Every structure is written in structure tokens, then in C-alpha cells.
Amino acid sequence: MNKIIRWGILGCGKIARKFAADLRLVKDATLQVVASRDEANAAAFAKEFNAAKSYGSYSAMLESQDVDVIYIATPHGLHYEHVMLCLEYGKAVLCEKAFALNATQAKAMIDKARKKNVFLMEALWSKFIPSYKKLISLKEEGALGNIKSVLINFGFIPQPPVAKRIYDPALGGGTLLDIGIYNVFYALSVLGKPDSIEASITPASTGVDEQCAILFKYNNGALAQLFSSYASHLATEADFSGDKGRVRLTHRFYTPDAALEFYPDRADSKQIIPLDKTIGFGYHYEATHGGECLRQGLTESVVMTHADTTLLMQTLDEIRSKSLGFGI
Ligand SMILES: NC(=O)c1ccc[n+]([C@@H]2O[C@H](COP(=O)([O-])OP(=O)(O)OC[C@H]3O[C@@H](n4cnc5c(N)ncnc54)[C@H](OP(=O)(O)O)[C@@H]3O)[C@@H](O)[C@H]2O)c1
């Protein structure tokens, strides 16, 4: 029998609820402890999701010896502080995307995990879902040929009540770190590190990007055009096209809800590639993987590596420096 992995959740907000719900689908895992800044919120969350214990402060939870790994579900502007706190207590960490505000923070977090010999992974959940894996296997089999064009968009108009983190610069607000990160992640996955980047934003009243348009250029002639918006409801689809074929991930391309269409030849020769049906929201894939890493005593995932996180953060920094004239 597998060792049961005992999870803790730090921050009981929106994504924490989805993750806790999906944790019920993970074999040999239990939600052991939860912590909120508000004791009553933590207690209600623990009751709803059957956690054994709740805490009204993050550090009080980290004192607990009954937990194997902490899932950090606070706004990205606080990830650095909360990951460092968990590592200080020697706790393994699965940290929501965006991993940090910038590559400097990410490096310090990774360095600390290495020094403490503790597991740390970015919760880039899309990397574990069936459609992403199929996209990568089609690319690796050569079914798309030489990939020259990547077109990805992700946009919605935030509806009230709008979480503070969406527009607050201190919490890492703006489309790029929230949703544009998926566009960047998929483009990097398929085309690799760009040879040059162009980017432009329109600012919201708080100064964070309300829209962000990015161009990745490659010396082999490939281009990726990536667009994120809080000003428009976009198709939120992704297209990867080569000289042999094209993959289209339909609405909410980064989730298990998307269909994977393969066009092996001309634009009208569509094949729908069957994918394993996902139950839940799809967060159980990353949680299952995290548990396997812990059982094997790993301090780094071989799927979502520290190098993957570093490249992603460095690319996001460069996009900001190109679009704002400075990084964060
Ligand atoms: N993987 C995905 O699909 C996905 C989807 C949505 C969001 N996310 C990521 O998850 C993170 C959280 O997003 P969310 O939508 O869950 O946000 P949210 O609903 O605002 O929840 C964030 C939680 O963080 C805690 N927190 C601690 N200090 C805070 C502060 N100063 N201001 C606001 N909240 C604070 C709060 O929990 P307590 O009051 O309980 O302590 C709050 O409920 C973000 O990094 C986001 O990018 C990922």
C-alpha cells in the first residue's frame, strides 16, 4: 500500500476550494490541515472539505508535524513570502502559478528549497492534463512537422465581485501573471526559448496590464503571437501549426475541458483526438504527481522542473521589460 500523503492548504480562497475538491479524487491523499488569516474561514473550509484541523494563522499550521506538503493558494504577490515561510519550517511545497513576481524571487525560493533539501514545485496544472500531453506527443512524433506559427489568446472581463489580486500591483495584478502566463507557457513548451521578444500593454487604472500582446520571434522563422485581456471576452483557444499539420485546442485551451482538434493536412481535414475524460476540475493530476514525487523522496519534479519555472519567470520578466520599459 502507498504511503498516504497528508496535504495542507495555505490560504482558503477561490482556487483553494477547487484544489480541495479535486484532492478527494487523488488516491492515497488526505486533506489534513488548512490555514486562513481568518480562523472562522479556516474552520468553515475544513468542515466543508473534511480537513482534520484548521488554523487561523499560516505559521500556526506550519508548526504542525502531521502534514507532508503545503499547497500555497494565495495571490502571486505573496508566493515568495509564503514559500519562504513554508521552507523555513522544512515543509514541502506545491505553489500556485505565477510562482513569484519575478525571476529574482523565483531563484531565491528554489535556492532555499535546495539548501533545505525540501520538495518545491510550481502548480502549473496544465502541464499534467491529457490535452497538453497529447499536444506534446504529437509534436514529438513529428505529426505537425516544423512548427512555424503559434497563436494563443486568453481573455475575459472580470465580473464583480472582482478579487483584489486582479488589479492590485502589490499582489501581482494584471493579465500577464494571471492568464497570459498560460499563453507563454504553451508557446515555450512547443517552440522553446524565443530568440527575441516584442510586447506591448494597455494599462488598467492601477498601472497593471489590462491587455498584453506578445510576439516571440525565432531565428528559424517561427513566430508566436500571444494575447491576454481583461477588457474582452476572447475565444481562449490555442493553435499550433507546422508544415505537416495543425493542432487546435478549443475554448479554455489550458483546461481539461478543451477539445484537441488535429488537422493533418488542409484546413478542413479536422480530426477530433479522443482524450481521457476528466473528472473534477483537473487539479488532481498535479496533486497525484506531487504525491508520487514525495513518496520517491524527490526534492524536484522531473515534469515541472525548477529549470521550467526559471525559464518561464525569466521570459515573463523580459516581456514586462519590453512592454513597460522595466521589470518588476
Ligand atoms: N491553477 C489555476 O487554475 C488557478 C486558477 C485561479 C487562480 N490561480 C492562482 O491561485 C492564486 C490565488 O488565486 P485565487 O483566485 O484563489 O485568489 P483569491 O480567491 O483572492 O484567494 C487568495 C487567498 O489568499 C489569501 N490571502 C492572504 N493574504 C492576502 C491578501 N493580502 N490579499 C488577498 N488574499 C490574501 C486569502 O485567504 P485567507 O484569507 O483564507 O488567508 C485569499 O482568500 C493566484 O496566484 C492565482 O494565479 C490558479
The ligand as a Gaussian input file, in Angstrom:
#p B3LYP/6-31G(d) Opt

LIG

0 1
 N       -4.292000      26.960000     -11.452000
 C       -5.385000      27.635000     -11.710000
 O       -6.229000      27.244000     -12.499000
 C       -5.636000      28.906000     -10.972000
 C       -6.906000      29.499000     -11.028000
 C       -7.123000      30.643000     -10.274000
 C       -6.093000      31.183000      -9.534000
 N       -4.869000      30.594000      -9.523000
 C       -3.767000      31.163000      -8.751000
 O       -4.046000      30.962000      -7.371000
 C       -3.647000      32.086000      -6.606000
 C       -4.852000      32.559000      -5.795000
 O       -5.910000      32.920000      -6.662000
 P       -7.455000      32.938000      -6.168000
 O       -8.259000      33.215000      -7.371000
 O       -7.757000      31.753000      -5.360000
 O       -7.423000      34.241000      -5.248000
 P       -8.383000      34.610000      -4.040000
 O       -9.725000      33.992000      -4.219000
 O       -8.269000      36.085000      -3.857000
 O       -7.721000      33.849000      -2.798000
 C       -6.457000      34.129000      -2.350000
 C       -6.419000      33.834000      -0.853000
 O       -5.130000      34.218000      -0.389000
 C       -5.211000      34.610000       0.973000
 N       -4.524000      35.886000       1.178000
 C       -3.508000      36.103000       2.035000
 N       -3.116000      37.380000       2.039000
 C       -3.914000      38.016000       1.157000
 C       -4.011000      39.364000       0.741000
 N       -3.188000      40.325000       1.210000
 N       -4.947000      39.685000      -0.174000
 C       -5.768000      38.742000      -0.682000
 N       -5.722000      37.426000      -0.314000
 C       -4.808000      37.072000       0.605000
 C       -6.689000      34.701000       1.316000
 O       -7.008000      33.525000       2.045000
 P       -7.253000      33.553000       3.620000
 O       -7.994000      34.823000       3.902000
 O       -8.035000      32.324000       3.815000
 O       -5.930000      33.523000       4.296000
 C       -7.385000      34.655000      -0.023000
 O       -8.651000      34.068000       0.056000
 C       -3.102000      33.112000      -7.606000
 O       -1.706000      33.049000      -7.611000
 C       -3.654000      32.663000      -8.945000
 O       -2.816000      32.925000     -10.047000
 C       -4.634000      29.473000     -10.223000

